[in-house]
Amino acid sequence: MFIKICGVTNEDDALLAVALGADAVGFVFAPSPRQIAPQKVYDIIRRLPPETLTVGVFRDEHPTRVVEICQKAGVKAAQLHGHESPEVVLSVKKHVHHVIKAVAAGSVDASRATSFHTDMVLVDAPNPGGGEVFDWTLLADMPEVRRLIVAGGLTAANVARAIEVARPWGVDLSSGVEAEPGKKDPIAMRKFIEAARAVVFPRHEARDASPYDWYDE
């Protein structure tokens, strides 16, 4: 199970997330209480293991600007968390190898998830980034994507159920492991990662068997 801890704003939280077993760390460049400067992200990334997927989060940013910030910050992936068209996603993907397209559950974008030129699709609640849980059964109506990531109001208490219902490739959360906006709670992070890792289901039922195959490309 691929685990991404998002909304990281400082080096200590980034290092702890990875030490606890997170596969990816997300940094928000869009306007947000968790927004962070590209140069600060660059300094943090230099301390992280090379196998960690570092992700810059954007919302309706011009694709040229997305590429510029990704290169300045040194992140390996761009997460487009707005109303970006397939053409915008493709434009970014020409310069940033890993692109995660975020869509709202039950939306038109979710129904056309395979049209975004990326097989990494994150499904969030209708109010993206709001820490709200959505009806995970809505994922059954989506087209099959290789790397489906579930977000939206996840915590240590509900992540196992989310995984059992959605059978995703990965999970993503931010506020569910925070002591306050932009500051992670070490105990909450540990409990969440342990709960996500504890879920076991038959290999053939998973969207993808390996959370590390992105690293081999």
C-alpha positions as CSV (number, residue, x, y, z in Angstrom):
1,M,0.0,0.0,0.0
2,F,1.4,3.3,-1.1
3,I,1.2,6.0,1.6
4,K,1.5,9.7,1.1
5,I,1.7,12.2,3.9
6,C,0.7,15.6,2.5
7,G,0.8,19.2,3.7
8,V,4.3,18.9,5.2
9,T,5.8,22.2,6.1
10,N,9.0,21.4,7.9
11,E,12.0,19.1,7.8
12,D,11.3,17.3,11.1
13,D,7.8,16.2,9.9
14,A,9.2,15.1,6.5
15,L,11.9,13.0,8.1
16,L,9.6,11.5,10.6
17,A,7.0,10.6,8.0
18,V,9.6,8.7,6.0
19,A,11.1,7.1,9.1
20,L,7.6,5.8,10.1
21,G,7.1,4.2,6.6
22,A,5.5,6.8,4.3
23,D,6.4,6.3,0.6
24,A,5.7,9.9,-0.4
25,V,5.7,13.3,1.1
26,G,3.6,16.1,-0.3
27,F,4.3,19.9,-0.2
28,V,1.6,22.4,-0.9
29,F,2.5,25.2,-3.3
30,A,-1.1,26.3,-3.8
31,P,-2.6,28.9,-1.5
32,S,-3.2,27.1,1.8
33,P,-2.4,27.3,5.6
34,R,0.1,24.6,4.7
35,Q,1.7,26.5,1.8
36,I,5.5,26.3,1.6
37,A,8.2,28.0,-0.4
38,P,10.0,26.0,-3.1
39,Q,13.4,26.8,-1.7
40,K,12.5,25.5,1.7
41,V,11.2,22.3,0.0
42,Y,14.5,22.0,-1.8
43,D,16.4,22.1,1.5
44,I,14.1,19.5,3.0
45,I,14.3,17.1,0.1
46,R,18.1,17.0,0.3
47,R,17.7,15.2,3.6
48,L,15.2,12.6,2.4
49,P,16.1,9.1,1.0
50,P,16.2,9.0,-2.8
51,E,13.4,6.4,-3.0
52,T,10.9,8.8,-1.4
53,L,8.4,10.2,-3.9
54,T,8.4,14.0,-3.3
55,V,5.2,15.7,-4.5
56,G,4.4,19.3,-5.2
57,V,0.7,20.1,-4.9
58,F,-0.9,22.8,-7.2
59,R,-4.4,24.0,-7.9
60,D,-5.3,25.6,-11.3
61,E,-1.7,26.9,-11.8
62,H,-0.4,27.6,-15.2
63,P,1.5,24.5,-16.5
64,T,4.7,26.5,-17.2
65,R,4.7,27.7,-13.6
66,V,4.0,24.2,-12.3
67,V,7.1,23.0,-14.1
68,E,9.2,25.9,-13.0
69,I,8.3,25.4,-9.3
70,C,8.8,21.6,-9.5
71,Q,12.3,22.1,-10.9
72,K,13.2,24.8,-8.4
73,A,12.0,22.7,-5.4
74,G,13.4,19.5,-6.8
75,V,10.2,17.5,-6.3
76,K,9.7,14.3,-8.4
77,A,6.0,14.7,-9.0
78,A,3.3,17.3,-9.5
79,Q,-0.1,16.8,-8.0
80,L,-2.7,18.8,-9.9
81,H,-5.6,19.4,-7.5
82,G,-7.8,21.8,-9.4
83,H,-9.8,21.8,-12.6
84,E,-6.9,21.1,-14.9
85,S,-7.8,19.7,-18.4
86,P,-6.2,16.6,-19.9
87,E,-4.2,19.0,-22.1
88,V,-2.8,20.8,-19.1
89,V,-1.9,17.5,-17.5
90,L,-0.2,16.4,-20.6
91,S,1.7,19.6,-20.8
92,V,3.1,19.2,-17.3
93,K,3.9,15.5,-17.8
94,K,6.2,16.4,-20.7
95,H,8.5,18.0,-18.2
96,V,7.6,16.3,-14.8
97,H,7.8,12.6,-15.0
98,H,5.3,11.7,-12.3
99,V,1.9,13.5,-12.4
100,I,-1.0,12.8,-10.0
101,K,-4.3,14.2,-11.2
102,A,-6.7,14.8,-8.3
103,V,-10.5,14.5,-9.0
104,A,-13.6,14.9,-6.9
105,A,-15.5,11.7,-6.1
106,G,-18.7,11.5,-8.3
107,S,-17.6,14.3,-10.6
108,V,-17.3,14.4,-14.4
109,D,-13.5,14.4,-14.0
110,A,-13.7,11.2,-12.0
111,S,-15.8,9.5,-14.7
112,R,-13.1,10.3,-17.3
113,A,-10.1,9.6,-15.1
114,T,-8.4,7.6,-17.8
115,S,-8.3,10.6,-20.1
116,F,-5.8,12.6,-18.1
117,H,-2.6,11.1,-19.6
118,T,-1.5,9.8,-16.2
119,D,-2.2,6.5,-14.4
120,M,-1.8,8.1,-10.9
121,V,-5.3,9.4,-10.0
122,L,-6.2,10.7,-6.6
123,V,-9.9,10.8,-5.6
124,D,-10.9,13.3,-2.9
125,A,-14.1,14.6,-1.5
126,P,-16.3,17.0,-3.5
127,N,-14.6,19.8,-1.5
128,P,-11.0,18.8,-2.2
129,G,-8.5,19.4,0.6
130,G,-11.2,19.9,3.2
131,G,-10.5,16.8,5.2
132,E,-14.0,15.4,4.4
133,V,-14.9,11.7,4.0
134,F,-16.8,10.8,0.9
135,D,-18.8,7.7,-0.1
136,W,-16.0,5.2,-1.1
137,T,-18.4,3.1,-3.0
138,L,-18.5,5.9,-5.6
139,L,-15.1,4.6,-6.8
140,A,-16.8,1.5,-8.2
141,D,-18.3,3.8,-10.9
142,M,-14.9,5.1,-12.1
143,P,-13.0,3.6,-15.0
144,E,-10.1,1.3,-14.0
145,V,-6.9,3.2,-13.3
146,R,-3.6,1.5,-12.4
147,R,-2.7,3.7,-9.5
148,L,-5.7,4.9,-7.7
149,I,-5.1,6.9,-4.5
150,V,-7.8,7.6,-2.0
151,A,-7.9,10.8,0.1
152,G,-10.4,12.8,2.0
153,G,-10.8,12.7,5.7
154,L,-8.7,9.7,6.3
155,T,-7.5,8.9,9.8
156,A,-6.1,5.9,11.6
157,A,-9.7,5.0,12.7
158,N,-11.1,4.8,9.1
159,V,-8.3,4.0,6.8
160,A,-8.6,0.3,7.0
161,R,-12.3,0.5,6.0
162,A,-11.5,2.8,3.2
163,I,-8.9,0.4,1.8
164,E,-11.3,-2.6,2.2
165,V,-14.0,-0.8,0.3
166,A,-12.0,1.0,-2.4
167,R,-9.2,-1.5,-2.9
168,P,-6.8,1.4,-3.9
169,W,-3.2,1.4,-4.8
170,G,-2.5,4.1,-2.2
171,V,-3.9,6.5,0.4
172,D,-3.2,10.1,1.1
173,L,-3.9,12.4,4.0
174,S,-2.9,15.7,5.6
175,S,-5.2,17.0,8.3
176,G,-5.9,13.5,9.7
177,V,-2.4,13.4,11.2
178,E,-2.0,17.0,12.3
179,A,-1.7,18.6,15.7
180,E,-2.5,21.9,13.9
181,P,-2.5,23.1,10.3
182,G,1.0,22.6,9.0
183,K,2.3,20.6,12.0
184,K,2.1,16.9,12.1
185,D,1.3,14.8,15.2
186,P,3.9,12.0,15.5
187,I,1.6,9.6,17.3
188,A,-1.2,10.1,14.8
189,M,1.2,9.5,11.9
190,R,2.5,6.3,13.4
191,K,-1.0,5.0,14.1
192,F,-2.2,5.8,10.6
193,I,0.7,4.2,8.8
194,E,0.4,1.1,11.0
195,A,-3.3,0.9,10.3
196,A,-2.9,1.2,6.6
197,R,-0.1,-1.4,6.5
198,A,-2.1,-3.8,8.5
199,V,-4.8,-4.3,5.9
200,V,-4.2,-7.4,3.8
201,F,-6.4,-8.6,0.9
202,P,-5.8,-10.9,-2.0
203,R,-3.3,-9.7,-4.5
204,H,-5.6,-10.1,-7.4
205,E,-8.1,-7.7,-5.8
206,A,-5.5,-4.9,-5.5
207,R,-5.3,-2.1,-8.1
208,D,-1.6,-2.7,-8.2
209,A,0.6,-5.1,-6.2
210,S,3.6,-2.9,-5.7
211,P,3.7,0.6,-4.3
212,Y,7.2,1.0,-5.5
213,D,6.8,0.4,-9.3
214,W,6.8,4.1,-10.0
215,Y,10.4,4.2,-8.8
216,D,11.5,1.6,-11.4
217,E,10.3,3.6,-14.4
